[in-house]
């Protein structure tokens, strides 16, 4: 296992050696992004803190983000309401405008057709936004006993995570985690809190964690635990020294070529 795509860029947790060795004045700052987590350059202390936090506080659970869902509910309501209004104007009110409002200027055919189109398009669009928002934020992220559970994927032990792509984490709070369960044994329900029953041997995949779609604080903690696990595994790997180049002896001045 290796760091894979753990990019040495300044992040929320700034614990990579590429960042810690740089002076503070050279760290990249993203405008409008307040520092939400204190940075630490001690990899071993950070890993121990994450493990201790899990033991003391129990599982880390990130449910669907309230702001994400409420904003989509309001968007759905707005689209549905405007669509219903457009249906009324386009199919009932404006075609009969000269009858109901004889002293006012009649509505143009373009206005009538436009409202008819909006009335047909906006309500289904609102339903699509609602269904997608609920589906995209279904379930929860969960980290318990060193096992990460994400909707749509089997439970993944931390030591089975191969790499984490944190390229968009600093600015968007999105990371892609690649895992490999090739050697993970199947466990029965009675043998532990997480069931591996039905898991096909050799399962591989990539899941996304997003601290906007799901609750930010626990999602950030899960990301921190995944990153710390990868960094710990990388630091435990033995350093492979390149072979020493053998230089042929220099011929003496009196010898013949």
C-alpha positions as CSV (number, residue, x, y, z in Angstrom):
1,X,0.0,0.0,0.0
2,X,1.2,3.5,-0.8
3,X,0.3,7.1,-0.7
4,X,-0.9,6.8,-4.3
5,X,-2.6,10.1,-5.0
6,X,-2.1,11.8,-1.7
7,X,-1.0,15.1,-3.1
8,X,1.5,17.2,-1.1
9,X,-0.6,20.3,-1.3
10,X,-1.5,22.6,1.6
11,X,-4.8,21.2,2.9
12,X,-7.1,21.5,5.9
13,X,-4.9,19.2,7.9
14,X,-1.6,20.2,6.3
15,X,0.2,17.2,7.6
16,X,2.2,16.2,4.5
17,X,5.9,16.5,4.6
18,X,5.9,18.6,1.4
19,X,3.8,21.2,3.2
20,X,5.4,21.0,6.7
21,X,8.9,21.6,5.3
22,X,7.8,24.8,3.6
23,X,7.9,28.2,5.4
24,X,4.5,29.5,6.5
25,X,4.8,32.5,4.1
26,X,4.9,30.1,1.1
27,X,1.7,28.2,2.0
28,X,-1.1,28.7,-0.5
29,X,-4.2,30.5,0.8
30,X,-7.5,30.2,-0.9
31,X,-9.6,33.4,-0.7
32,X,-12.8,33.2,1.3
33,X,-11.8,29.8,2.8
34,X,-11.3,30.2,6.6
35,X,-9.0,27.8,8.4
36,X,-11.3,25.4,10.1
37,X,-8.9,22.9,11.5
38,X,-5.5,23.5,13.2
39,X,-2.6,22.2,11.2
40,X,-0.2,19.7,12.6
41,X,3.1,18.4,11.1
42,X,3.6,15.5,13.5
43,X,2.4,12.5,11.7
44,X,2.6,10.0,14.5
45,X,0.9,12.3,17.0
46,X,-1.9,13.0,14.5
47,X,-2.5,9.3,13.9
48,X,-2.6,8.5,17.6
49,X,-5.0,11.4,18.1
50,X,-7.4,10.0,15.5
51,X,-7.3,6.5,17.0
52,X,-7.8,7.8,20.5
53,X,-10.7,9.9,19.4
54,X,-12.4,6.9,17.8
55,X,-11.9,4.8,21.0
56,X,-13.2,7.6,23.3
57,X,-16.1,9.0,21.2
58,X,-17.2,5.8,19.4
59,X,-18.1,5.7,15.7
60,X,-17.9,8.8,13.6
61,X,-21.1,9.3,11.6
62,X,-21.8,11.9,9.0
63,X,-25.4,12.3,8.0
64,X,-26.8,14.2,5.1
65,X,-26.0,17.9,5.3
66,X,-28.9,20.0,6.4
67,X,-28.0,23.0,4.3
68,X,-27.6,20.8,1.2
69,X,-31.0,19.3,1.5
70,X,-32.9,22.4,2.7
71,X,-31.5,24.4,-0.3
72,X,-32.6,21.7,-2.7
73,X,-36.0,21.5,-1.1
74,X,-36.5,25.2,-1.6
75,X,-35.2,25.0,-5.2
76,X,-37.8,22.2,-5.8
77,X,-40.6,24.3,-4.3
78,X,-39.6,27.4,-6.3
79,X,-39.5,25.4,-9.6
80,X,-42.8,23.7,-8.9
81,X,-44.5,26.9,-7.9
82,X,-43.3,28.9,-10.9
83,X,-44.2,26.0,-13.1
84,X,-47.7,25.9,-11.8
85,X,-48.0,29.7,-12.3
86,X,-46.7,29.4,-15.8
87,X,-49.3,26.6,-16.6
88,X,-52.1,28.9,-15.4
89,X,-50.9,31.9,-17.4
90,X,-49.9,30.0,-20.5
91,X,-53.0,27.7,-20.8
92,X,-55.8,29.6,-19.1
93,X,-55.3,33.2,-18.2
94,X,-53.3,34.8,-21.1
95,X,-55.1,33.1,-24.0
96,X,-58.3,34.6,-22.6
97,X,-56.7,37.9,-21.6
98,X,-58.8,40.1,-24.0
99,X,-62.0,38.6,-22.5
100,X,-61.1,38.9,-18.8
101,X,-59.2,42.2,-19.2
102,X,-60.8,44.0,-22.2
103,X,-59.2,47.4,-21.3
104,X,-55.6,46.1,-21.1
105,X,-53.2,45.3,-23.9
106,X,-53.5,41.6,-25.0
107,X,-50.6,39.2,-24.4
108,X,-48.5,38.3,-27.3
109,X,-48.3,34.8,-28.7
110,X,-44.6,34.6,-27.8
111,X,-45.5,35.3,-24.1
112,X,-48.2,32.7,-24.1
113,X,-46.0,30.0,-25.7
114,X,-43.1,30.8,-23.4
115,X,-45.3,30.3,-20.3
116,X,-46.6,27.1,-21.8
117,X,-43.1,25.8,-22.3
118,X,-42.1,26.8,-18.7
119,X,-45.2,25.2,-17.3
120,X,-44.3,21.9,-19.0
121,X,-40.5,21.9,-18.2
122,X,-40.2,23.4,-14.7
123,X,-42.3,20.9,-12.6
124,X,-40.5,17.8,-13.9
125,X,-37.2,19.7,-13.4
126,X,-38.2,20.4,-9.8
127,X,-39.0,16.7,-9.2
128,X,-35.7,15.7,-10.7
129,X,-33.8,18.1,-8.4
130,X,-35.7,16.6,-5.4
131,X,-35.0,13.0,-6.3
132,X,-31.4,13.6,-7.1
133,X,-30.7,15.5,-3.9
134,X,-32.3,12.7,-1.8
135,X,-30.4,10.0,-3.7
136,X,-27.1,11.9,-3.7
137,X,-27.2,12.4,0.1
138,X,-28.7,9.0,1.0
139,X,-27.5,7.0,4.0
140,X,-24.5,8.2,5.9
141,X,-20.7,8.1,6.1
142,X,-19.5,6.0,9.0
143,X,-16.1,5.1,10.5
144,X,-16.2,2.5,13.2
145,X,-13.5,0.1,14.4
146,X,-11.2,1.1,11.5
147,X,-13.9,0.4,8.9
148,X,-15.3,3.0,6.6
149,X,-18.9,2.7,5.3
150,X,-20.1,4.8,2.4
151,X,-23.4,4.5,0.6
152,X,-23.2,2.4,-2.5
153,X,-20.0,0.6,-1.5
154,X,-19.1,-2.3,0.8
155,X,-17.5,-1.7,4.2
156,X,-13.8,-0.8,3.6
157,X,-11.1,-1.3,6.3
158,X,-8.6,1.5,6.5
159,X,-5.8,-0.8,5.7
160,X,-7.5,-1.7,2.4
161,X,-7.5,1.8,1.1
162,X,-4.9,2.2,-1.7
163,X,-4.9,5.9,-2.4
164,X,-6.8,9.2,-1.8
165,X,-7.1,11.9,-4.5
166,X,-7.3,15.1,-2.5
167,X,-6.8,17.4,-5.5
168,X,-10.2,19.1,-4.9
169,X,-10.3,18.8,-1.1
170,X,-8.8,22.2,-0.3
171,X,-11.3,24.2,-2.3
172,X,-14.4,22.0,-2.6
173,X,-14.2,19.5,0.2
174,X,-14.3,16.6,-2.2
175,X,-11.9,13.6,-2.2
176,X,-11.9,10.3,-4.1
177,X,-10.8,7.2,-2.2
178,X,-9.6,4.1,-4.0
179,X,-9.8,0.7,-2.2
180,X,-9.0,-2.9,-2.9
181,X,-10.7,-5.7,-1.0
182,X,-9.0,-8.5,-2.9
183,X,-7.7,-10.2,0.3
184,X,-10.6,-9.3,2.6
185,X,-12.1,-12.4,4.1
186,X,-15.9,-12.8,4.3
187,X,-17.2,-12.4,7.8
188,X,-20.5,-13.6,9.2
189,X,-22.9,-11.2,10.9
190,X,-22.3,-12.7,14.3
191,X,-18.6,-12.2,14.2
192,X,-18.5,-8.4,14.4
193,X,-20.4,-5.1,14.2
194,X,-19.9,-4.9,10.4
195,X,-21.2,-7.6,8.1
196,X,-19.2,-8.7,5.0
197,X,-21.8,-11.3,4.1
198,X,-22.3,-11.3,0.3
199,X,-19.1,-9.4,-0.4
200,X,-17.5,-10.7,-3.6
201,X,-13.8,-11.5,-3.2
202,X,-11.7,-9.2,-5.3
203,X,-14.0,-6.1,-5.0
204,X,-12.3,-2.9,-6.0
205,X,-13.6,0.6,-6.5
206,X,-13.5,4.3,-5.7
207,X,-15.9,6.2,-3.5
208,X,-16.3,9.9,-3.0
209,X,-16.5,11.8,0.2
210,X,-18.0,15.3,0.1
211,X,-18.3,17.6,3.2
212,X,-20.9,19.7,1.6
213,X,-23.4,17.0,0.8
214,X,-22.8,15.4,4.2
215,X,-22.2,17.0,7.6
216,X,-18.9,18.8,7.4
217,X,-17.3,18.1,10.8
218,X,-17.6,14.3,10.9
219,X,-16.8,14.1,7.2
220,X,-13.6,16.0,7.8
221,X,-12.7,13.6,10.7
222,X,-13.2,10.6,8.5
223,X,-11.0,12.2,5.8
224,X,-8.4,12.9,8.4
225,X,-8.5,9.3,9.6
226,X,-8.1,7.9,6.0
227,X,-5.2,10.3,5.3
228,X,-3.5,9.5,8.5
229,X,-3.8,5.8,7.9
230,X,-2.2,6.1,4.5
231,X,0.6,8.3,5.9
232,X,1.2,5.9,8.7
233,X,1.4,2.9,6.3
234,X,3.8,4.9,4.0
235,X,6.1,5.8,6.9
236,X,6.2,2.1,8.1
237,X,7.4,0.9,4.7
238,X,11.2,0.2,4.6
239,X,13.3,2.6,2.6
240,X,14.8,0.9,-0.4
241,X,18.3,2.1,-1.1
242,X,19.4,2.2,-4.7
243,X,22.3,-0.1,-5.5
244,X,25.8,1.4,-5.2
245,X,27.3,2.0,-8.6
246,X,30.6,0.1,-9.0
247,X,33.3,2.3,-10.5
248,X,36.1,0.4,-12.3
249,X,39.6,1.0,-10.9
250,X,41.5,3.8,-12.6
251,X,44.5,2.4,-14.6
252,X,47.9,3.4,-13.4
253,X,50.0,5.9,-15.4
254,X,52.6,3.3,-16.5
255,X,50.1,0.6,-17.6
256,X,49.3,0.0,-21.3
257,X,45.8,0.5,-22.5
